[in-house]
Amino acid sequence: MADLDRLIHEPARLRILTLLSGLEAADFNFLLSTAGLTKGNLSSHIDKLEKAGYVAVIKSFNGRVPHTEYSITPEGLAALAEYWRELDAIRSLREKPDSE
């Protein structure tokens, strides 16, 4: 059995990836309010996920106002799916009740 991806296993990053896995993209304020993190904490976790190739950061402007969106990459989706498979494998190791 492989080890769980420690980058994803951190609760805030797992929350971010799980949110993004169900969306085409999300902006900073949506993730901020939905994930329940501070601005600095969210930025730090997004930075780590981006460096790992799990999240894409899309910067644009709405008129003169900067706008940042985030989306999970195919690599991020694959890593998250593998994380859940590994977690399920760990869960399946627990003793099962007798069916007699």
N, C-alpha and C positions, 0 to 999 in steps of 0.2 A: 504494500500500500504506500503510495506516495505521500509526502507531507503536504499539508494544506498550504496554499499560496499565502505567505505571511503578509504580503502587501494588501491582498483582498481581505484577509481575516480580521484586520483592524475594523472595529464596528462602524466608524464613520465612513470609511472607504467602501465597506460592504453596502452600507445604506445608499451612498452616492451611486455606485454601480447598479444596484438593484433598481433604483429610481430611473436611471438612464436607460436601463435595459427595456423598459416599457414605453419609452418615448422616442420620437424621432430626434428631438433636441430639447434642451431646457436652458433657460437663461439663469444668470447668477442669482437674481432675486428669488426665483422659484426654488432653486436648490437651497438657498439660504433659509427660506421659511419652511420648506418641506423637510429638510434634513435636520433642522433644529441646531445648526452650528453657528458659531460666530463668523464674521467676515474673514478674519485672519485664519481661523481654523479651516474653513471651507477652502480658502485659497491655497493653503498649505497641502491639504489632501488632494485637491485637484492637480496641483503641480506634480505631486508624486505619481498620480495616476497617468498624467500626460507623459511624464518622462518614461514610464513603463510601457507606453504605447496603448494603454487601455482606454483613454479618453482623448477625443479631439477637441481642441479649443478653436472656436470660430469667432474672430473679432471683426466687427463691422461698425457702421455708423447709421443711426436713424437721424438723418439731417446732420446736425453737428454733435449729437449725443452719442458717445461710444456705447456699443452694445456687444455683449459677449454671450455666446451660446456654447453649450457643451453637448457632445454626443458620445455614446459608447462606440468604440471602434470594433471591427470584426475580431481583432485580437482580444479586446476586452470582453466581448460576448463569449468567445471560446474559453477564456480564462475563468470567467464567472461560471459558465456551465461546468467546467472541470472542477471548480471549487465545490459546487453543489453536489456533483457526483462523488467526490472524495468525502464530503461531509455525510452523505447518505451511506457510504460504505462504512464509515466509522459508526454511524447510528445502527447499522445492521449487525454490528458485532455484539450488541447488548444481548443478554440472555433472553431468549424467547420463551414464553410460558408453554408448558406442556399442553398438547391438544387432545389429551386422553380424556 
